[in-house]
Amino acid sequence: MSEITLISWNVNGIRAVSKKEVYENLKFNDWLNKLSPDILCMQEIKAQVDQLTEKIISPQGYTSYWHSAERKGYSGVVTYSKIKPIRVNEKLGVEKFDVEGRVMETEFEDFVLFNVYFPNGKLNKERLQYKMDFYDTFLDYVTKLKEEGKSIVICGDVNTAHTEIDLTHAKANENISGFLQEEREWIDRLLKAGFIDSFRNFNQASENYTWWSVRNIGARYRNVGWRIDYFFISEDLLDNLVESKMMDEVMGSDHCPISIKLKFK
């Protein structure tokens, strides 16, 4: 029986977080070495590989797979893995999405992993429509893979709180992108398509958040937040899921990491 630990974290700038103490006086690389997950997925890295040090590109024991946005200082994802993927893909096949560096797909023996930085729709109506189009394209893509018999893990910043217990002020935000009815209904559709919200499989309590606005002074200290970062698994992996948790003790970003553990025979 082998156990695989996966962590997902929107770091809001990989160059910035790499210089910070993120947990118990440990800087990012030391924290990663101490925790030593099998796979670490990071979103909103805001960097091209040629802007990074070797220490960030190749932490000891890991191979990294990057999908940076064409626009510098924006978006981007990276997957660090101790396990060699069978297949790596960074494209959904739609140029307007692929140029923003939002997806890293890595296929392993037991599952296909999607590390995704879903769009934010708050800027204007055009970006909200972009977000909804991305949602639909992504759901079509993973549904087809699932129909082909693939086991699937989806992680990342979804930029939407699913239900009223997933944010502090639900009523005040019901007309704000991130908690709009159409955004929340997309998560409903994902679940109906045969995916499971791993955290809610274990924990139905409120006040479990993954993002706290830096514009709201003291929001994290007061735990005024949103749960917008997720691990979704295809339903065939439910028997393999042994843990799903928040890592809100880890600092360095306006998001905290989240993690799951999967066991395979």
Secondary structure as a PSIPRED ss2 file (coil, helix, strand):
# PSIPRED VFORMAT (PSIPRED V4.0)

   1 M C   1.000  0.000  0.000
   2 S E   0.000  0.000  1.000
   3 E E   0.000  0.000  1.000
   4 I E   0.000  0.000  1.000
   5 T E   0.000  0.000  1.000
   6 L E   0.000  0.000  1.000
   7 I E   0.000  0.000  1.000
   8 S E   0.000  0.000  1.000
   9 W E   0.000  0.000  1.000
  10 N E   0.000  0.000  1.000
  11 V C   1.000  0.000  0.000
  12 N C   1.000  0.000  0.000
  13 G C   1.000  0.000  0.000
  14 I H   0.000  1.000  0.000
  15 R H   0.000  1.000  0.000
  16 A H   0.000  1.000  0.000
  17 V H   0.000  1.000  0.000
  18 S H   0.000  1.000  0.000
  19 K C   1.000  0.000  0.000
  20 K C   1.000  0.000  0.000
  21 E E   0.000  0.000  1.000
  22 V E   0.000  0.000  1.000
  23 Y E   0.000  0.000  1.000
  24 E C   1.000  0.000  0.000
  25 N C   1.000  0.000  0.000
  26 L E   0.000  0.000  1.000
  27 K E   0.000  0.000  1.000
  28 F H   0.000  1.000  0.000
  29 N H   0.000  1.000  0.000
  30 D H   0.000  1.000  0.000
  31 W H   0.000  1.000  0.000
  32 L H   0.000  1.000  0.000
  33 N H   0.000  1.000  0.000
  34 K H   0.000  1.000  0.000
  35 L H   0.000  1.000  0.000
  36 S C   1.000  0.000  0.000
  37 P C   1.000  0.000  0.000
  38 D C   1.000  0.000  0.000
  39 I E   0.000  0.000  1.000
  40 L E   0.000  0.000  1.000
  41 C E   0.000  0.000  1.000
  42 M E   0.000  0.000  1.000
  43 Q E   0.000  0.000  1.000
  44 E C   1.000  0.000  0.000
  45 I C   1.000  0.000  0.000
  46 K C   1.000  0.000  0.000
  47 A C   1.000  0.000  0.000
  48 Q C   1.000  0.000  0.000
  49 V H   0.000  1.000  0.000
  50 D H   0.000  1.000  0.000
  51 Q H   0.000  1.000  0.000
  52 L C   1.000  0.000  0.000
  53 T C   1.000  0.000  0.000
  54 E H   0.000  1.000  0.000
  55 K H   0.000  1.000  0.000
  56 I H   0.000  1.000  0.000
  57 I H   0.000  1.000  0.000
  58 S C   1.000  0.000  0.000
  59 P C   1.000  0.000  0.000
  60 Q C   1.000  0.000  0.000
  61 G C   1.000  0.000  0.000
  62 Y C   1.000  0.000  0.000
  63 T E   0.000  0.000  1.000
  64 S E   0.000  0.000  1.000
  65 Y E   0.000  0.000  1.000
  66 W E   0.000  0.000  1.000
  67 H E   0.000  0.000  1.000
  68 S C   1.000  0.000  0.000
  69 A C   1.000  0.000  0.000
  70 E C   1.000  0.000  0.000
  71 R C   1.000  0.000  0.000
  72 K C   1.000  0.000  0.000
  73 G C   1.000  0.000  0.000
  74 Y C   1.000  0.000  0.000
  75 S C   1.000  0.000  0.000
  76 G C   1.000  0.000  0.000
  77 V E   0.000  0.000  1.000
  78 V E   0.000  0.000  1.000
  79 T E   0.000  0.000  1.000
  80 Y E   0.000  0.000  1.000
  81 S E   0.000  0.000  1.000
  82 K C   1.000  0.000  0.000
  83 I C   1.000  0.000  0.000
  84 K C   1.000  0.000  0.000
  85 P C   1.000  0.000  0.000
  86 I C   1.000  0.000  0.000
  87 R E   0.000  0.000  1.000
  88 V E   0.000  0.000  1.000
  89 N E   0.000  0.000  1.000
  90 E C   1.000  0.000  0.000
  91 K C   1.000  0.000  0.000
  92 L C   1.000  0.000  0.000
  93 G C   1.000  0.000  0.000
  94 V C   1.000  0.000  0.000
  95 E H   0.000  1.000  0.000
  96 K H   0.000  1.000  0.000
  97 F H   0.000  1.000  0.000
  98 D H   0.000  1.000  0.000
  99 V C   1.000  0.000  0.000
 100 E C   1.000  0.000  0.000
 101 G C   1.000  0.000  0.000
 102 R C   1.000  0.000  0.000
 103 V E   0.000  0.000  1.000
 104 M E   0.000  0.000  1.000
 105 E E   0.000  0.000  1.000
 106 T E   0.000  0.000  1.000
 107 E E   0.000  0.000  1.000
 108 F C   1.000  0.000  0.000
 109 E C   1.000  0.000  0.000
 110 D C   1.000  0.000  0.000
 111 F C   1.000  0.000  0.000
 112 V E   0.000  0.000  1.000
 113 L E   0.000  0.000  1.000
 114 F E   0.000  0.000  1.000
 115 N E   0.000  0.000  1.000
 116 V E   0.000  0.000  1.000
 117 Y E   0.000  0.000  1.000
 118 F C   1.000  0.000  0.000
 119 P C   1.000  0.000  0.000
 120 N C   1.000  0.000  0.000
 121 G C   1.000  0.000  0.000
 122 K C   1.000  0.000  0.000
 123 L C   1.000  0.000  0.000
 124 N C   1.000  0.000  0.000
 125 K H   0.000  1.000  0.000
 126 E H   0.000  1.000  0.000
 127 R H   0.000  1.000  0.000
 128 L H   0.000  1.000  0.000
 129 Q H   0.000  1.000  0.000
 130 Y H   0.000  1.000  0.000
 131 K H   0.000  1.000  0.000
 132 M H   0.000  1.000  0.000
 133 D H   0.000  1.000  0.000
 134 F H   0.000  1.000  0.000
 135 Y H   0.000  1.000  0.000
 136 D H   0.000  1.000  0.000
 137 T H   0.000  1.000  0.000
 138 F H   0.000  1.000  0.000
 139 L H   0.000  1.000  0.000
 140 D H   0.000  1.000  0.000
 141 Y H   0.000  1.000  0.000
 142 V H   0.000  1.000  0.000
 143 T H   0.000  1.000  0.000
 144 K H   0.000  1.000  0.000
 145 L H   0.000  1.000  0.000
 146 K H   0.000  1.000  0.000
 147 E H   0.000  1.000  0.000
 148 E C   1.000  0.000  0.000
 149 G C   1.000  0.000  0.000
 150 K C   1.000  0.000  0.000
 151 S C   1.000  0.000  0.000
 152 I E   0.000  0.000  1.000
 153 V E   0.000  0.000  1.000
 154 I E   0.000  0.000  1.000
 155 C E   0.000  0.000  1.000
 156 G E   0.000  0.000  1.000
 157 D E   0.000  0.000  1.000
 158 V C   1.000  0.000  0.000
 159 N C   1.000  0.000  0.000
 160 T C   1.000  0.000  0.000
 161 A C   1.000  0.000  0.000
 162 H C   1.000  0.000  0.000
 163 T C   1.000  0.000  0.000
 164 E H   0.000  1.000  0.000
 165 I H   0.000  1.000  0.000
 166 D H   0.000  1.000  0.000
 167 L E   0.000  0.000  1.000
 168 T C   1.000  0.000  0.000
 169 H C   1.000  0.000  0.000
 170 A C   1.000  0.000  0.000
 171 K H   0.000  1.000  0.000
 172 A H   0.000  1.000  0.000
 173 N H   0.000  1.000  0.000
 174 E C   1.000  0.000  0.000
 175 N C   1.000  0.000  0.000
 176 I C   1.000  0.000  0.000
 177 S C   1.000  0.000  0.000
 178 G C   1.000  0.000  0.000
 179 F C   1.000  0.000  0.000
 180 L C   1.000  0.000  0.000
 181 Q H   0.000  1.000  0.000
 182 E H   0.000  1.000  0.000
 183 E H   0.000  1.000  0.000
 184 R H   0.000  1.000  0.000
 185 E H   0.000  1.000  0.000
 186 W H   0.000  1.000  0.000
 187 I H   0.000  1.000  0.000
 188 D H   0.000  1.000  0.000
 189 R H   0.000  1.000  0.000
 190 L H   0.000  1.000  0.000
 191 L H   0.000  1.000  0.000
 192 K H   0.000  1.000  0.000
 193 A C   1.000  0.000  0.000
 194 G C   1.000  0.000  0.000
 195 F E   0.000  0.000  1.000
 196 I E   0.000  0.000  1.000
 197 D E   0.000  0.000  1.000
 198 S H   0.000  1.000  0.000
 199 F H   0.000  1.000  0.000
 200 R H   0.000  1.000  0.000
 201 N H   0.000  1.000  0.000
 202 F H   0.000  1.000  0.000
 203 N C   1.000  0.000  0.000
 204 Q C   1.000  0.000  0.000
 205 A C   1.000  0.000  0.000
 206 S C   1.000  0.000  0.000
 207 E C   1.000  0.000  0.000
 208 N C   1.000  0.000  0.000
 209 Y C   1.000  0.000  0.000
 210 T C   1.000  0.000  0.000
 211 W E   0.000  0.000  1.000
 212 W C   1.000  0.000  0.000
 213 S C   1.000  0.000  0.000
 214 V C   1.000  0.000  0.000
 215 R C   1.000  0.000  0.000
 216 N C   1.000  0.000  0.000
 217 I C   1.000  0.000  0.000
 218 G C   1.000  0.000  0.000
 219 A H   0.000  1.000  0.000
 220 R H   0.000  1.000  0.000
 221 Y H   0.000  1.000  0.000
 222 R H   0.000  1.000  0.000
 223 N C   1.000  0.000  0.000
 224 V C   1.000  0.000  0.000
 225 G C   1.000  0.000  0.000
 226 W E   0.000  0.000  1.000
 227 R C   1.000  0.000  0.000
 228 I C   1.000  0.000  0.000
 229 D E   0.000  0.000  1.000
 230 Y E   0.000  0.000  1.000
 231 F E   0.000  0.000  1.000
 232 F E   0.000  0.000  1.000
 233 I E   0.000  0.000  1.000
 234 S E   0.000  0.000  1.000
 235 E H   0.000  1.000  0.000
 236 D H   0.000  1.000  0.000
 237 L H   0.000  1.000  0.000
 238 L H   0.000  1.000  0.000
 239 D H   0.000  1.000  0.000
 240 N H   0.000  1.000  0.000
 241 L E   0.000  0.000  1.000
 242 V E   0.000  0.000  1.000
 243 E E   0.000  0.000  1.000
 244 S E   0.000  0.000  1.000
 245 K E   0.000  0.000  1.000
 246 M E   0.000  0.000  1.000
 247 M C   1.000  0.000  0.000
 248 D C   1.000  0.000  0.000
 249 E C   1.000  0.000  0.000
 250 V C   1.000  0.000  0.000
 251 M C   1.000  0.000  0.000
 252 G C   1.000  0.000  0.000
 253 S C   1.000  0.000  0.000
 254 D C   1.000  0.000  0.000
 255 H E   0.000  0.000  1.000
 256 C C   1.000  0.000  0.000
 257 P C   1.000  0.000  0.000
 258 I E   0.000  0.000  1.000
 259 S E   0.000  0.000  1.000
 260 I E   0.000  0.000  1.000
 261 K E   0.000  0.000  1.000
 262 L E   0.000  0.000  1.000
 263 K E   0.000  0.000  1.000
 264 F E   0.000  0.000  1.000
 265 K C   1.000  0.000  0.000
